[in-house]
């Protein structure tokens, strides 16, 4: 669902930082070769992720859900010179495409790919993260959040994408819908969670930002 008109979305993008050429190329290739290309982060949200990362200046970034690598490249733009970005995805068919674009960027050596279920990978990462971005299997968002939280430094940021779920969080829930209730419950529980401070931003399909207390 588009919450804003296409014309207004275009105007917002035009009045924001330009999309880097490498990311434009990645967008084109994703639309040509990959299923469900609408899953790509895209110009405007990518610039938001880049800005957040530049404000945090993270040394260690954790991403759950790589897809074709667009969001990882945006997050890497703000990474400290000695930083690392660990990105996790279960689809081995996209690994080569991701790596090709990572290595075409200035951040290739700092981006580490994990091609296994996130809930298997995260416990084994012996790092303290400054910034985390969750954009994978929606039914597992609560589990991802709980696995990541102990790995975060105090004051670090956890970002959760697609939390408005095309507006379904406001609709009557169908019996066969297993995802919307999970996202809805998570959205409504985070503001009262004493471990974080939370704001839900109406960016694209909803972006929750949590600061770790």
N, C-alpha and C positions, 0 to 999 in steps of 0.2 A: 504494500500500500504506500502511495505517495501522500504524505500529509500536507505538502505544499505543492502548488502548481509547478509544472515543468518549467514554465517561464521564470518563476521566482527562484526555483532551484538553480537554473542557469545563471540568473543574475547574482545569486549568492556566490557561486563558484567564480564568476568573473571578477567579483570584488574581493576575492581571497587570493592568497599566494598562488602563482601559476603551478600547474602540475609538472614535475620534472619529466624530461623527455624519456628517461628509462622507464618510468612508470606508465607513460602513455603507450610505449611499445609493449609493455607487459599487459596492459588493458586490451590492446588490439589482439595480441596473441591469445589471451584468455578467451575472448569472444569468438575467435576463429576456431579454437582447438579443444576447448574444455567444456564439459557439461555444466549447466547452471551458471553461466557467467555472471548473472546478477549477484552472485555471492561475493564478487570482488569488492573490496573496500571502496574504491572510487576516489575521485579527485578531492571533493570537499572533505569527506570524513578522513581521508588520508592526511590532508593538511592539518586537521584538528589533532590527529594522533601525533603528527610530527611536532606540532606546537607544544602539546602536553609533554612529550619526551624532552624537548629542548628546555622546558621550564624545570623539569625534574633533574635533568642531566644524569641519567642513571648509569651506574656501572654495570649492573646486571638486570637484564630484562627477560621475562618469561612470557611466551605467547603460547596459548592453547588454541590450535586451529590455524594452520599455515595457509591452506588453500594454494594459490599460486605464488604467494610470497609478497603480495603488495603491501599488506599492513606491516609485515616484518621490516621491509625496507623503509617505510615511513617512521616506524618506531626507532630504527637504527640511526636516523638522522640526528637525534639528540643525545646519542650514547656518548659517554666519556671515552677519550682516546684509548684507554686500556680496557674498555668494556667488552662484555659478551652478551649476545642475545641467543637464548635457547628457544627454539620454536618446535612445536610438537604437532604431528598430523599422522593419521593412520593410513593415508592413501599413498602407497608406494609409486603409483603411476605418475604422480606429480613431482616426485623428488628431483628428477633431472631438470625439469623446467624451473623449479624453484632455485636450484643450485646455479643454473646458467645465469639467471638474473642476479642472484646474490653475488656471484663472482664478477659480474659486469659493473657492480657498484663499488664504492670505496670501502664497503663493510664486509666483503665476502669472508675474510679470514676470521671475523668476529662473530659470524652467524653459524650456530651449530644446530643441525637438523636432527630430530628424533622421530623415527617412523615406527611408533608403537602407541598403544593406548595411553593417553595422558595420565590416567590414574595409576599406571604402572611406572611411568617415567618420573613423575614429580617427586615421590618419596625418596628416590635415589639421587636427586640433585642436591649435593652438599654445598649450597650457596644461599646467600641472603639477597633477595631481590628487592630492587628499588621501584620497579614498575612491572605490572603484569597485565596482560590483555587476554580476556576469555572470549573466544568466538568459535566454538566448536559445537558438539552435540548438545542441544538445548536441554534435553532431559537430564543431563549430567551437570548442569550449571551449579547446583548446590554442592555436589561432591567436588567439583573443581575448586570452588571457592574455599571449601573447608580444607582441601589439600594444600592450597596455595597460601592461605593466611599465615600458618606458622613459619612459612619460608620468607615472609616479608619483613623488611625493617620497619621500625616505628616511623611513621610519616610517609611511608611508601604508598603508591597508588595502585589500586586494582580497578581495571576497567572491564565492564561486561557489555557486550554488543547485542543488538537485536532484542532488547528487553521489552519493547512495545509489541513485538511479534505481529507486525502488520495491523495493529489496533485490536487484535483478538483478546487482549487482556481486559477490554471493556465489554466484550460480547458475551452472551450466554454461552456456557461451555458445553460442547457436544459430548456425548458419552464416549465416543471413540477418540476424542482428543486427549492424548496423554501428556502433551507438551505444555499447553497453555496454563493448566493449573499449577504446574511446577514453576514456571516463570512468574506467574501472578503471585504465588506464595513467597517466592524469593524477593520479588520487588517490594512486597508489602512488609516483609520481615526486616529487611536491611536498615531502614531508618531507625528502628528501635534496638538494633544490635549494638551493644556498648563497645564492641571491639573495633568499630569503624564509624566514620562520619560519611554520610552518603547523600549524593544528589543525583537525580535522574535527569539527564539532558535530552531535550527533544531534537537530537541530531540524527538524521536519516531514520533508522528504525528503532531509535532509542539507545542511548549510551549512558550507563550508570558509572559514576566515578565514586570510588570509596577510598578515603584516606585512613590508613591504619593507625589506630590509637596506641 
